[in-house]
Amino acid sequence: MTFDDFHFHPDIIDGIKTMGFEQPTPVQELAIPNIMQGKDIIACAQTGTGKTAAFVLPILNKLASLPVKLNYINTLIIVPTRELAIQIDQQVEGFAYFSPASSIPVYGGNDRDNWDRQRAAIESGVDFLIATPGRLLQHLQMGYVSLDRVEHLILDEADRMLDMGFNEDIMLIVKKLPKKRQTLMFSATMPKNIRELAKQILNNPVEISLSVSKPAENILQAAYLVDDQKKLALLTSLVEGKSNIQSAIVFASTKSEVKDIEKKLIRDKVSARGIHSDLDQQKREEVMRDFRNRKFQILVATDIVSRGIDIEDIDLVVNYDVPHDPEDYVHRIGRTARAQSDGVALTFINKKQKRSFEMIEKFIGSPIYKIPLPANL
Ligand code: AMP
């Protein structure tokens, strides 16, 4: 299949060429024709699959084919984080280079200029409004946002939004939209709460699911069989004073565990910070920024950060415990070895989690080497 098969407007074809895309990705092949036919969609697709273009291109195409430019919000894209809002806005701007469509990312922060800019764009009726739920609700409460002519609603990284507790906010926003609209939902995973949300807001959706994910081949995976009380000493021995490990992520299942590990690593003089759902958005962004800028060595995190946003050059991923879901394992270790670099992923398995780990080995289709514990443990 090629992009020509979609018979896009010439302005959109030029936009695709400018972005350097030659061939549609699988999610684009499956989603674009359905979206062009006006169908609702629920798609299981991760970041990196080309899902953004899959929903942006058909909508831009529709706008480009209209005889006049609209002066109201046509498409609302709800996203979990500011970073994702900015990334999507950049893609819209790129594809729309030769057409008159406009977009604005709307996200939180204390910057007055930013707020005023967002307000001006909303009032002037931007085509694409790309917003985090909290900030959009703030604008909605001020009374100048009109969503009553929205034709397309997109929920991106829906599973992550629910993990972050945005369910109610999403429903408040959806209530302000016309009932007759096209709704597209993208999610990296399809747990029960996502299906329930889909039932509430989608209308007879087409389901799109890409084949299950497999870890990249350039990740060296290994594991330790280790009791809980020895895990911290093992972790410290792996990272302390290692000049080849400049950035590592340690995943834990619960936020209390994240806080605990962060505290103990700092006590052991390892430079570490934690990120979890108790931190507000601004704090989380600050932690992520500092991590990207290599201001500290170890990021301790719950699964919230394991999906979505790209962080390059992670040398090591440690699963402090075995993830419940094999898909989560693949997401977690996928943080290392991005863009052709090599990476290492280590998992700590206690006695109780041996079975779960076997499930992961089955899921990825190969056994993972168990490294003996260092002699001093
Ligand atoms: P996404 O999954 O939407 O976050 O996209 C991941 C990356 O793939 C982005 O940098 C896109 O610019 C790029 N991309 C999306 N579709 C294509 C395509 N058909 N060909 C080449 N690159 C693409």
Boltz pocket constraint, residues with backbone or C-beta under 6 A from the ligand:
constraints:
  - pocket:
      binder: B
      contacts: [[A, 20], [A, 21], [A, 22], [A, 23], [A, 24], [A, 25], [A, 28], [A, 46], [A, 47], [A, 48], [A, 49], [A, 50], [A, 51], [A, 52], [A, 53]]
      max_distance: 6.0
